[in-house]
Amino acid sequence: MASRIQRPRKRQMLSLTVQGSEQPSPHFMTVTLGGEDVQHLERAGFDQAGRLFFADPDDATEVFLPTSERWILQLTLQGGKQRPRVRTYSIRRFRPEASAFDIEISLHAADSPNSAGPGTRWARAAEPGTRVAFLDEGHSYTPTPGAAWQLLVGDESALPAILAILEQSAANLPAEVFLEVPSSDDIRSDITAPPGSNVHWLPRTDVGAKPGALALDAVKQVRLPDGHFYAWTAGESSMATGIRRHLVRERYVPKSDISFRGYFSYGRASL
Ligand SMILES: Cc1cc2nc3c(=O)[nH]c(=O)nc-3n(C[C@H](O)[C@H](O)[C@H](O)COP(=O)(O)OP(=O)(O)OC[C@H]3O[C@@H](n4cnc5c(N)ncnc54)[C@H](O)[C@@H]3O)c2cc1C
């Protein structure tokens, strides 16, 4: 479920290694991926994301990492045990001087790490030298020309994309941001954003709450600034569709001014 995904003009499967990792807050892990192949990654879009192919850290079997954009075909030809895990992550930050870029993975199931999905377990275990493959999947952030401001709404899975968008946005496009995070310890203080932007942090207090519910509720309640705006929302699927439905039905925002994308479905593992 998504709108307006801009596919890359050209792309190739990148063979990369983990260069390092650090944990900026309890529920996030930043992982730096690098290697010569980064030169083949074309920068396009502030919320650019790609598929990460990796070995399950809890399985010692050597996996086959795809080498071609036709990865589905390549993986079909492998035995089940040799197939890597695949998850999608946003490019948080490019590091051209080091032929590298960062992704930032939200660590769900923090209280019971063994029950977390493979992406989360991989992020916790990633060590320098770990091999991965990465394939650009494009972006969806396409601000409407003439918009006076932008509305950005997401949960933790969209935090990397939202911070990247804020850093790169035009100075004359202030943002109203509603960003739900797992805890108050995940609130960032070092944010770069266009002048006049407001970041409304929404830390959850109930560990069992469905991600995105707070953000949806906050947007429904708030008085938004006047003027023509562009809206971008991503995160748990029912949050993203709920935000779009609310903007269209209750605030009469044209559908063409909204980009929305479900990043995951609560209770369902990604394929
Ligand atoms: C274009 C795009 C960009 C994305 N960018 C990022 C990014 O930069 N950082 C990031 O962390 N995620 C990002 N995601 C979301 C990420 O791909 C999914 O959250 C993915 O399911 C995580 O894989 P996993 O192996 O950890 O969990 P899975 O095995 O897929 O899921 C296991 C269980 O955990 C739940 N779950 C999955 N993700 C979360 C979560 N974030 N919070 C709470 N519960 C969850 C599932 O509903 C399921 O019940 C992006 C997705 C897309 C489509």
The ligand as an ORCA input file, in Angstrom:
! r2SCAN-3c Opt
* xyz 0 1
  C      10.481      1.937      1.974
  C      10.691      1.416      3.411
  C      11.640      2.025      4.220
  C      11.849      1.546      5.535
  N      12.800      2.140      6.297
  C      13.050      1.659      7.540
  C      14.105      2.205      8.340
  O      14.866      3.076      7.889
  N      14.298      1.702      9.591
  C      13.484      0.705     10.098
  O      13.695      0.290     11.245
  N      12.480      0.168      9.369
  C      12.269      0.617      8.101
  N      11.277      0.053      7.346
  C      10.408     -0.964      7.972
  C      11.054     -2.343      8.054
  O      11.355     -2.815      6.757
  C      10.052     -3.287      8.741
  O       9.782     -2.816     10.026
  C      10.516     -4.727      8.804
  O       9.376     -5.513      9.029
  C      11.513     -5.008      9.912
  O      11.915     -6.357      9.797
  P      12.143     -7.314     11.051
  O      12.849     -8.513     10.506
  O      12.772     -6.569     12.169
  O      10.674     -7.710     11.503
  P       9.651     -8.700     10.746
  O      10.175    -10.092     10.741
  O       9.287     -8.127      9.421
  O       8.382     -8.622     11.688
  C       8.307     -9.366     12.904
  C       7.219     -8.756     13.780
  O       7.644     -7.465     14.215
  C       6.704     -6.479     13.829
  N       7.463     -5.284     13.419
  C       8.187     -5.120     12.303
  N       8.747     -3.895     12.282
  C       8.373     -3.294     13.429
  C       8.626     -2.031     13.991
  N       9.388     -1.120     13.383
  N       8.057     -1.730     15.188
  C       7.292     -2.631     15.827
  N       7.010     -3.848     15.350
  C       7.547     -4.180     14.163
  C       5.935     -7.088     12.667
  O       4.649     -6.520     12.558
  C       5.892     -8.547     13.043
  O       4.869     -8.786     13.986
  C      11.067      0.470      6.034
  C      10.120     -0.153      5.180
  C       9.939      0.310      3.891
  C       8.929     -0.376      2.999
*
